[in-house]
Every structure is written in C-alpha cells, then in structure tokens.
C-alpha cells in the first residue's frame, strides 16, 4: 500500500514453461501448458501500467526462449516499467542483441 492506494508495484511473471535444460531438481520443463501470445501479454502490460506497476521480473522456464521477449521488454520500457530477467544464462550470448 503506497499513498493509501493498493496497486501491484512489482510483478514476478513466469512468461514460459519452456526451458533449454532438463535439471533434475526442477520440473518446469516437463510442463506442457500453453503460453500467452504477444498480443495478450501486451494487453496485460497495458493494464499493469495503468494500475501503477513499476517493475516486472520475467522468469520461467527460460524467458530467453521467447522470440518476442525483446518486443515485450521494449513495450514495458515504453510504459515506464523497469524489467529484469531471471535466466539460466545459457542463451545470453546468443540472444543479447535481440533483447
């Protein structure tokens, strides 16, 4: 509660279940749930921005497996939302130019 108003200041978002690793201690990669498409994600980010969200942390699975992650991050920045990514780090060298 900030300034006597309730709003989601920070959001942790598991944006995908997909993962490029199959760690024994984690079962996320076994989940076959569907993901939201880019349009739906953008719509939710619009709503979060309207509500006053200032931070989003994208995780998963491995968020760098999403081809649209750069577009999603750009949209967050356009809405004044700070973004962090929780990644296993194996795809950073390959994807850094796209995000």
C-alpha positions in Angstrom: 0.0 0.0 0.0 1.6 3.3 -1.1 -0.1 6.7 -0.6 -3.1 4.8 0.8 -3.7 3.1 -2.6 -3.3 -0.6 -3.4 -1.6 -1.5 -6.7 0.8 -4.1 -8.0 4.1 -2.2 -7.6 6.2 -5.2 -8.7 5.2 -8.3 -10.6 7.0 -11.6 -11.0 5.9 -13.2 -14.2 6.7 -16.8 -15.3 6.3 -16.0 -19.0 7.0 -19.5 -20.2 7.4 -23.1 -19.0 9.8 -23.9 -21.8 13.4 -24.5 -20.8 16.5 -25.5 -22.7 17.8 -27.5 -19.8 16.3 -30.5 -18.0 17.6 -30.1 -14.5 16.7 -33.0 -12.1 15.8 -30.6 -9.3 13.3 -28.7 -11.4 10.3 -29.9 -13.3 9.3 -26.8 -15.2 10.5 -28.1 -18.5 8.0 -31.1 -18.2 5.0 -28.8 -18.1 3.2 -28.5 -21.4 0.9 -25.6 -20.5 0.2 -23.1 -23.3 1.7 -19.6 -23.2 0.1 -16.3 -23.8 0.7 -14.8 -27.2 2.4 -11.4 -27.7 -0.9 -9.5 -28.1 -2.3 -10.9 -24.8 0.9 -10.1 -23.0 1.0 -6.5 -24.3 -2.6 -6.2 -23.2 -1.8 -7.3 -19.7 1.2 -5.0 -19.5 -1.0 -2.1 -20.5 -3.3 -3.0 -17.6 -0.4 -3.3 -15.2 1.0 0.1 -16.3 -2.5 1.7 -15.8 -2.6 0.2 -12.3 0.8 1.7 -11.4 3.2 -1.2 -11.8 6.8 -0.1 -11.9 8.8 -3.3 -12.0 8.3 -6.7 -13.8 10.6 -9.6 -13.5 10.3 -12.2 -16.3 11.2 -15.7 -15.4 10.0 -19.2 -16.4 11.3 -21.8 -17.6 13.8 -19.9 -19.7 12.3 -16.5 -20.8 15.1 -16.1 -23.5 13.4 -18.9 -25.4 10.6 -16.5 -26.3 11.2 -14.9 -29.7 9.1 -11.9 -28.8 10.9 -11.1 -25.5 12.7 -8.1 -27.0 9.4 -6.6 -28.1 7.8 -7.3 -24.7 10.7 -5.6 -22.9 10.6 -2.6 -25.3 6.9 -2.2 -24.6 7.5 -2.3 -20.9 10.1 0.4 -21.2 7.7 2.5 -23.3 5.2 2.2 -20.5 7.8 3.3 -17.9 8.1 -0.2 -16.3 11.6 -1.4 -15.3 12.3 -5.0 -16.4 14.6 -7.8 -15.0 15.0 -11.3 -16.4 15.6 -14.4 -14.4 17.5 -16.7 -16.8 19.7 -19.7 -16.5 22.2 -17.7 -18.5 23.0 -20.3 -21.2 21.4 -18.3 -24.0 22.6 -14.8 -23.1 25.5 -14.6 -25.6 23.1 -15.8 -28.4 20.2 -13.6 -27.5 21.8 -10.4 -26.1 21.5 -8.5 -29.4 17.7 -9.2 -29.6 16.7 -8.0 -26.2 
